Amino acid sequence: MPDPSTYRPAVGSIPEGPGVYRFRDTHGRVIYVGKAKSLRSRLNSYFADLAGLHPRTRQMVTTAAHVDWTVVSTEVEALQLEYNWIKEFEPRFNVRYRDDKSFPSLAVTLYEEYPRLQVMRGPKRKGVRYFGPYSHAWAIRETLDLLLRVFPARTCSTGVFKRAGQIGRPCLLGYIGKCSAPCVGNVTAVEHRQIVDDFCDFMGGRTDTLIRRLDRQMAEAAAEQEYERAARLRDDIGALRRALEKQAVVLGDGTDADVVAFAQDDLEASVQVFHVRGGRVRGQRGWIVDKVEDVGTADLVAQFLLQVYGGDADADGSGAASRDAVPREILVPELPEDVEAHIRRLSDLRGGPVGIRVPQRGDKRALMDTVQRNAGEAFARHRIKRASDLTARSLALAEIQESLDLSEAPLRIECIDVSHVQGTNVVGSLVVFEDGVPKRSDYRRFLISSEGGRDDTLSVAEVVRRRFARYLREQSEIGGGLVGDAADRPEIALGARRKFAYPPNLVVVDGGAPQVQAAQAVLDDMGIEDIAVVGLAKRMEEIWVPGQADPVILARTSEALYLLQRIRDEAHRFAITHHRQRRSKSMLASVLDDVPGLGEVRRKALLVKFGSLRALRAASVDQVSEVPGVGPKTAEAVVAALAEDTEASERRANGVRS
């Protein structure tokens, strides 16, 4: 593993101006590309103390063996050069926006003498105008089927078009009126081009003008008693309106915008973008991206603006494709640090002004919330898909066995987490996964003693001790015979109550080296030697093994790390839920302690009836008096005490001394 100090540039050799830099590995491959306003400040940060770097950044600088840079004049030039290098080298430590599937678009081949309407995937081509992308190809074909009766443009391939011209007979679409049949000269090239231009105007959002024109033509035909032509125009208008109904109107002002939202964890992010053209959602795209560095939402937005809107600039030298790809407005959840540079770059690509902003209210804020929900759901589906894949689970267990040098695959994994607020209401959780899936019947919760709640290591040690004390007790019942009155209890003989008699292959502790050492010390004291213990630290995603100075680093895309994260997250969820319940009940009990005439039995009855302090605060005197044992006077005292406590809380929140 290269030492960053061996290739650190000499002091004073790094320029202070803006530029783009590349990290290369021992084979000369570019593994990371970045830009900076000040190259000296940014590059020096990579050569700081390794212990203070984010683990992914530390992995990158220890993988690299060389760094070079190029100085540029402006931030816009730096953005463009960064995009070009990312596209050329595809560095593995950069966030890369790759579609989770290939999205089709409705393409119009304007470069041909007789332009063709077709479904097209893949990179953008010069001289082609695109509408979309759409989620499914059938959605494009359905839209085309409705619109071809109004805009009978060519949809056939070049071979079919030439063959029809040679034999002098159009295809079926020409006979049924869904193609103007330019192949046999039914319309001239100029007339066919006008049909295509009208189609592009309609798809581009100028729908009202076209429908009004058809309405006027229909009225004129009816006035001239050309009823067949008027009926045909009526049907055309109906087809156009049906096509419009299939695209939800979300913005009444005809806005052209892309709305972007993210859902993320420490390793991955789900990205969703809605393409709104003419006030309607014309398409939707999604990505699942790997977060190699410690990047936040603003950084993800910056990479999105750089990569997603970069490729279309090269597709069409005329700029038409770029103007379609870059909308007038881009709505994002957070603004990137160098937003002005991105605005200038995208404005140059589009050939007109581009706005990048965070919507605060109104229809655009509501649409942003919708896109955010879609991103969250896509991320949840992505995680569930991985979790439900039997092959992926088997691979994960095998990778864990190999990475941790276990004697067998960890078919049963138990994870321990602790939750508290400043040492109060300390609770522990134990979740169990068998064959990579949760076994919720074996989940357990622990109330931590006041001594154990002083810090996390003592709390973890207490949970481990109590869990494995139960394990040893049940093992003794099985191995040494049933003792006491248990011999006469058939449910014990059948093992119905022995939830902990089956030991785990691996115990995962939510924490780093101190928590792992505490758990291992408990197992050593209890004489348990055949159960492995590891710790998975939050954010760092490093696996700590007892007795090892350095953690085990798993590949960020490995199934093993994903499974361990999922188990850790489930333990955290289980612990925090229990903690919140305990805290709510303790707050309720503390408020009611001084209410006259309300003893322990009546307080418990109130807890059973209302369940939480919030529910009790919202209750009336009559509702409180319905609790068994609570009379009208006591109910009034309870409501008064809660009202006084609420006022005191509000005064504290406002900084006013009572």
N, C-alpha and C positions, 0 to 999 in steps of 0.2 A: 504494500500500500504506500503510494508516494507521500512524502512529507511536504506539506505546502511551503514550508520554509526553504525547501531546496529550489523552488522555481519562483519565489517571490521576487518581483522586479526590484531593482536597486532603488535606494532612497532618492527621491527627486526625479526619477526617470519617467514617472507617470504624469502626463499633462493634466492640467486642471480644467480644461474646457470640456464641452460635451462630446460624446462619442459612443461607439459601440465596441464591445469587447467579446472575445471568444476564449473559452476554456477548452483545452484539448487533452486527451488522454495519452498514455505512453505510446499508442500506435498512431498518433496524429489525428485521430477522429475528433471532430468538434462535438462536445457533449453539453455545452451550454452557451447560449448567446444572450447578452443583455445590453441595455443602453443606460446612460447616466448623464445627468446635467454636468456633473463633475466626475471625470474618470478617476482622478486621484482619490477622492473621498470614497467612492463606491468600491473600488478595487482594494483599497486598504482595509475595508470592513471584512473582506473575505479572508484576510490573513491575520485576523485577531485571534485571541485565545480560542482553541477548538472547543473547549468546554462550554463557551458562551454562545456558540453557533447553534442554530436550529439543526436537528439531526440530519435532515435532508440536505441542507447546505453543507454540513460537515461531510456528508457522504460524497457530495459533488467535488469539493475542494481536495479531498483525499483520493478521489479517483483521477482527478486531473494531474497532468504533469507539466503543463505549459499554459501560459496566458498571453494573448496578444490583443491589440486594440487598433481602432482606426478613428482618428479625430475628424469631426465634421463641424460645419459652421452653425447649424441651427438644430433645434429639437425635431423639426419636421424631417430634416435629412436623416437624423438618427433613427426616427421611426421607420422611414422607408428602408434604410440599410438593415435595420434589425429584422424587418419583415423578409427582405431578400435573403438574408443569411439563414433565417429559420426555415424558409422554403427550400433553400439549396441543401442545407446540411441535416435537417430534421434532427436536431440535438435531443437526446433522450431525457435531459433534465429540464427541458422547457415544457410549460403547459401547452398542449397541442389540442386544437379544436378540430376533432375529426367526427363526422356525422356518425351517430349510432346506426344509421342505415342510409341508403342512397335515396334521396328525395327527388321525385320527378317534378318537372316544370312543364308548362305549356309553352312551346317554342314556336316562333314565327320566323321562317328563313327569309328575311328581307333581302339578302344578297342575291337571291335567285330572280330570274325574270318573272316567273310565276311563283310567288312565295307560297310555302306550304305550312299548314298548321299541323303540329305533331307533338307527341309526348317525347321528352328528351331528358336524359339523365347525364350525370358526369360533369366534367369541366365545361365552362362557358366557351362558346365559339364566336369568332369574329363575324359581325354582320347578322347575328341572330338576336331577336328580341324575346325576352323571357318573361313569363307571368307565373307567379308562384314563389317558392315551391309549394306543392300540394302534399298532403299526407299520403295519398294513395293515387296510383295511376288511374284507377277506375273513376275517381272523382273528376279527373280531367276529361276522360272520355264521355262521362255523363254530361258535363258542361258543354263539351263540343257538340254532342248529339242534339242538345236543345238549341244551340246557337247557329248550327249550320243551315237551318231552314231560313234564318234571317241573313246570315253572312255565308253564302254558298261558296266558300273558298276551297282551294285544292287541299286535300289531305293525303293523297296517294304518294307512293314512292316514285323516284325518278324513272325506274324501269317500267312501272305500270303506266306512268304518264306518257312515256315515249311510245310504248306499244299501242296504247289507245289512239295516239296520233297517227301511227302507221296504218292501222286498220280502219281508221275513220269512224270509230264507234266508241262512245264513252262507257264508263263503268256503271254499275248499278246506281251509285250515288248521283250520277248525272241524270239518270232516267227518273229518279224519284224526287229531284229538285233540291238535293242537299249538296250539290256541287254545280257550279256554273259552267263546268266542262270547257275550260280554256284549251284542253288538249285537242279538241276537234273544232276550235274556232268559234264556239258559241258566244264568247266574249273576247274582247281584245286584251292585250297585256295591260293597257292603261285602265280599262274597266275592272279587270281582276285586281289590279293594285289598289283601286279605290275601295273595293269590297274588303280587302285586307286592312286598309287604313281605318275603315269604319269599325272593323272588328277590334283593332288595337285600341281605338279610342274608347270603345265600350269596355274592354277589359282594363283599360287604364283609369276608369272611374268616371268618364264623361258620358254617363248613362242617361241623365235627364234630358239632355239636348237631343239625343237620338230618339228617345221615346216620344218627345214632343213633336219631332219631325214626322215620325210615322203616324202619330195621331192626326196631324194636319193632312198628311197624304191620304189617310183613310177617310177623313171627312170630305176631302175633295173628290175622291173616287165615288163616295156615296152620293154626293151632290150631282155628279155627272152620270149617275145611274150605272156605274161600273161596279156592280155588286160583288162579282166574283173577286175582283181585285181588292175591294174593300174588305171582304171576308178574309182574304189571304193576309192583308196587312193587320187585321185584327188578331189573327192567329200568331203572326210574328210578334206583335206586342205582348201577347200572352206568354210566348216562349221566353222573351226577354225578361219579363217580370218573374217567371218561374226560376230562371237562372239567377236573378238577383236574390230571390228568397233563399237560395241554397247557401248564400254567403251572408253571415250575420252582420247587420249594421251595428257598429259599436261606437262610432264617432260621427256626429251629425255634420261636422264642418268639412268633411271630405279630406281629412288629414292623411298624409303619407308618412308613416312612421314604422319603425321597428321597436318592439317592446321586449326588453330583455330582463330575465330574472334568474336567480340562482338558488339552489338548495345544496348544502355541502356539509361534510364532516372534515376531519383532519387530513384525510388522504385523497378523497375524491369530491367532485362537484358535479351536480346535474345542472345543465344550462338549457333554458327554453327561450325561444324567440318567436313572437307572433309578428308576421309581416302584414301590416295594415296599409292598404292602398285604396284611395278614394273613400276612406271611412269604413272599409270592410276588411275583415280578416281574410286575406287571400291565401295564406299558407302558414305553416308552423314547422319549426325545426327543433331538434334536440340533440344534445351531446352529453356524454359522460366523460369527464376529463380527469386526469390524474394531477394531483397537486404535489409537485416535486419539492418546491420550496415552501416556506411558511408564508403563503399568499392569502390575503384577505379578499373581500368582495371587490374592493376598488382595483386591486391588481388583476383579478379575473376579468373585470370589465375592460381594463386597458389591453389585456391580451386578446379579448374578444374583438375590440375595435381594430386592433392591428391585423389579426389573422383573417377574420371573416370577411372584412371589406377590402382585403388586399388583392385577392386573386382576380376579381372581376376587372381590375384596371388593365390587366394584361390580355383580357379576352377580346376586347374590341378596340382597335386603334382609333375608331371614330369617336369613342366615348359613350356611345349609346348604351352599351351593356353596363357600363359603370354607373350611368345616371339611373338606370333601373335598379341596380343592386344597392346603391347608396341612397337611402330615403332623405327627405327634407329634415326629418327629426328622428333622433334615437333616444328612447326613454330607458333609463337604467336605474338600478336601485341605489348606486353610489357613484359619485363622480371620481374618475381617476385623478391622480396627482397632476399629470400633465395634460389636462383636458383641452387647454387651448391649442396645444400642438396637434392633438388628434382632430380637433375641429378644422384647423387649417389644412391638414392632410386630406381629410375626407371631403372638404369643400373643393379642393383641387381635383380629386377623383371624380366628383359629381359634376363639376363645372358650374356650381351654384352654392348658395349658402346651406350649411348643415348645422342643426342645433343638437346639442347633447345636454340633457337635463334630467333631473329627478322629479317626477310628477308628485305634487303635494295634495291635490284635491280634485274633485270632479270626475268626469268620465275616464280620463286618462289614468287617474289614480286607481279607479275601480278595475280598469283593464290590467294595470300592473299587478293588482292583487290576484286577478284570475291567472295571469301567467305565472305568478309565484306559486299558486296552488298546483298548477300543472307541473312546475319544476319539482315541487315536493313529492307529488305522486309518482313522477317518473323516477325519482331517486329511490323512493320506497319500492317500486316495482323492480328496479335494478338490484337492490339488496335482497329482496325476497327471491328473485330468480336465482341469484347465486346461492342463497341459503337452501333452496329447495332442490338444487341439482345434486343428485346422488353421486355422480362422478366427481363433482367439485368437492363435496364433503369428504369422499374417500381420499382424494388427492390432498386435501387440507390435513387430514389426520396423519397421512403418510409423511407429509412435509414437517409436521410438528414432531413426529417421532425421529425423523432424521436430523432436524435442526437442533433438537434438545438432547440428542443421543439417548433416547429412551429405549428400553429393552423391548417394548411392544407399542403398538399404536394406542393412543389414549382414547379408548372407546367411551370412557366415562370421565368427563371433566367437570370439576366443581370450581366455582369462582366466588370469592369473598370480597365484599365491599362494605365500607362504613360511611354513614352519613350523619352529620350533625351541624349545628350552627353555634360556633364559638364554644364548643364543648357541652352544649345543652341538648337534651333529648337525643342522646347518642344511640343509634341503632345499627345493627349489622345485618347483612343479607347473605344468603347462600343460595346460588342457583346451580342447577345440574343440567348438563347436556350429555345425552347418550347418543352415540353414532352421529354427532354433529347437529342434533336437534334438541330443543329444550324438553326436559321432563318436569313439568310444572308440579306434579304431585309430590316431588321431592324437594321443592323449594322450602326454605326455612328463614324465619326472621329471628333476630336476637336483640334483646334489650341489654345494653352494655352497662355495667356497674359504674358508679361514680369514679372508682379508682381506675378502671379501664378506659374511661372516657377522657382521661387527661390528654392523651395524644393518640394518633392513628396507629402507631406501632403496638401500643398496649391493647387497643381495641381489636386489632387484627389478631393478636396473640390470644385474647380471650375467646374470640369466635372459633379459632382453630382448636383451642383446648376443649371447649365445650362440645364441638362437633365430633372430635375424635375420641373424647371420653365416652360419648354415646356409642361410637363405633367399637371401642374395646369392650364395653359392657355387653353389647349384643353379640360380639364375637365369643365372649366367655360363655354366654348362655348357649350358643350353638356348640362350641367345642367342649365345654366342661359339663354339659347337661343342664337342664332347666333347674333353677334353684327356687326354694320357697314355694309359695302358692302358684308360681308360674307353671309348675308341672301339671296342675289341674286345669290350665287354661288352654283350650285347643287352638284359639286364635294365635297364641304365641308359638305353639308347637308348629303351626302351619306357616309361621313367619309373617303373619299379617301386619305386625307392628314393628318389624325389623327394617325400618326405612334406611338405616345407616349401617346395616351389617355388610352391605356391598361396598367395598372401598373404591375410591376414585383412582384412576391411573395418573391423574395430574390435577394439582390444585393451583389455580391461578389467583393471585392476589392483586387487587387494584392498587398499584403503588410501585415504588422503586426498590432500591437495595435495602433500606432500613426495614420496610415492611416484610420483604422476603426473608431477611435474616431472622426477624422475630417469629415468623411462621415456622421456619425451619428449626429454630431453637426449641419451640414447643414440641414438634414431632420428635426431635432427638431426646428430649426429656421423657417423653412417653414411650420411647423405645420403638418407634415406627420408622422403619428404614426403607420400605419398598414403595413409598409414595413420593413422586416428584413434586417439587414446588417451584413455581416461577412467578415473577411479577411483571405486569404490563403497565408501564407508566403512561399517564394521560399525556396527550400532545406529542411526547417524544416517541411513542410507539416502539420503545425499546424493551426487550425481554431480558429481565434480570434473573440470573441463576445463582443460587447460594454458593458462596465460595469462589466466585469468579469476579475478577476486578472489572472486566469490561462486559457490557451487555451483548446479547445476541441480536444482530440486525437482520431482519427478514426483508426480502424484496417487497417494495411497497405494493406490488401487484399480486403478491402470492396469496393463494387460497388459505394458507396457514394463518397469515396475519389477519386476513379478513375474518376467519372463524374466531380467533382469539379476541378481536375487537368486538365482534357481535356478542360473545359471551360476557365480556367486560361491560359492555353497554347495557345488557340485560340485567346484570347484577346491580349496576348503578341505578337503573330505573326502579328495580324492586326495592332497593334501599331507600331511595329518595321518596317513593310513595309512602312507605311505612313511616319515615321521619315526618312527613307533612301531616299525616294522620295524628301522630303522637303530639306534634307541636300544637295542632289545632285544639286537641282535647285538653292539653295542659294550659293553653291560654284561656280556654273556657272555664276550667276549674279555678284558675287563679283569680279571674274577675269575680267569680261567685263566692269566693272564700268569705268575704266580709258581709254578705247579705244576711241580715238577721232572720232567724227561723228557717234557714236553709242548711240542713245537715248533709252528711255524706250520701245518705240514701237518696235524698231528693236531687242532689247534684247529679248523681249517676242516672236518675230517671230523666233529667233534662238532657243529658248526653245521649241517652238512648233515643229520646224523642226527636231531637233536632240534629244531632250528629256533629255539628260544627258551630263555632262562635258566630260566623256570618249568618247562618240560618236563624240562630237565636236572636241576634240583633234585629232581624227583620220581622220577628214575631210580635204580635200584639199582646196586650194583657190577657184578653180572652183566650188566645191560643196557648199562652204559657199556663194559665189556670186549668187547662184541660189535662195537664200532666198529673198523674195520680199522686196525691199527697201535697200538691201545691195549691193553696187557696188563693182567693182574690188579692188579699193584702200582700202575701208573699210574692205573687206574680207582679204586683205593682212595684215592689221593692227590687225584683230582678230586672224589670224593664228600666227602672230609674238608674240602677247601678250600671247597666250596659250603656245607657245614654250618657252618663257622666264619664264613663271610660272612653266612649267615642269622642266626646268633646276634648278630653285631655289628649287623646292621640292626635287630633287635628291641631291643637295648640302646639304640641311638640313638633309636628310636621311644619308648621308655619313659623317656628322659631320664637313663639311667644311663651314667656314664663307664666305659669298659672299662679 
